[in-house]
Amino acid sequence: MADTATRTVIQTRKRRIFSALDGRDSGTRHPLVAAAMVLPLATLLAVVFGGWEAVVTQASSVAGILGR
């Protein structure tokens, strides 16, 4: 009986935590949303550490391969 009570308490705590985090305990994020979250930080790091030229070179190479 104590095991069931403990399990119920844990499940209740999980539900509270997940509801505080928008009620989503798992799932996937749309790729454009993920990109929108990552790109500002990636840009900042590229500028701060001086890798901006490398990023531009790689992007132009990929664009050339894709034919644009």
C-alpha positions in Angstrom: 0.0 0.0 0.0 2.9 2.4 0.8 4.3 1.8 -2.7 1.0 2.9 -4.3 0.9 6.0 -2.2 4.5 6.9 -3.0 3.9 6.3 -6.7 0.8 8.6 -6.5 2.8 11.4 -4.8 5.5 11.1 -7.5 3.0 11.3 -10.3 1.3 14.3 -8.7 4.6 16.1 -8.4 5.5 15.3 -12.1 2.1 16.6 -13.2 2.7 19.9 -11.3 6.1 20.3 -12.8 4.9 19.6 -16.3 1.9 21.9 -16.0 4.3 24.6 -14.8 6.3 24.0 -18.0 3.4 24.5 -20.3 1.9 21.1 -19.6 4.1 19.3 -22.1 5.9 16.4 -20.6 7.4 15.3 -24.0 7.0 15.9 -27.6 8.7 17.4 -30.6 9.4 20.9 -31.6 8.9 22.2 -35.1 12.2 22.5 -36.9 11.7 26.2 -37.6 11.0 26.9 -34.0 14.2 25.1 -33.1 16.1 27.1 -35.6 14.7 30.3 -34.4 15.8 29.4 -30.9 19.4 28.5 -31.9 20.3 31.0 -34.6 20.6 34.1 -32.4 23.0 32.3 -30.1 25.0 30.8 -33.0 25.3 34.2 -34.6 26.4 35.8 -31.3 29.1 33.1 -30.8 30.3 33.4 -34.4 30.7 37.2 -34.0 32.3 37.0 -30.5 34.8 34.4 -31.4 35.6 35.7 -34.9 34.2 32.9 -36.9 31.8 35.0 -38.9 33.9 34.8 -42.1 33.9 31.0 -41.8 30.2 30.9 -41.4 29.7 33.1 -44.5 32.1 31.0 -46.5 30.3 27.8 -45.6 26.9 29.3 -46.3 28.0 30.5 -49.7 29.5 27.1 -50.5 26.3 25.3 -49.6 24.3 27.8 -51.6 26.6 27.1 -54.6 26.1 23.4 -54.3 22.3 23.9 -54.2 22.5 26.0 -57.3 21.4 29.4 -55.9 
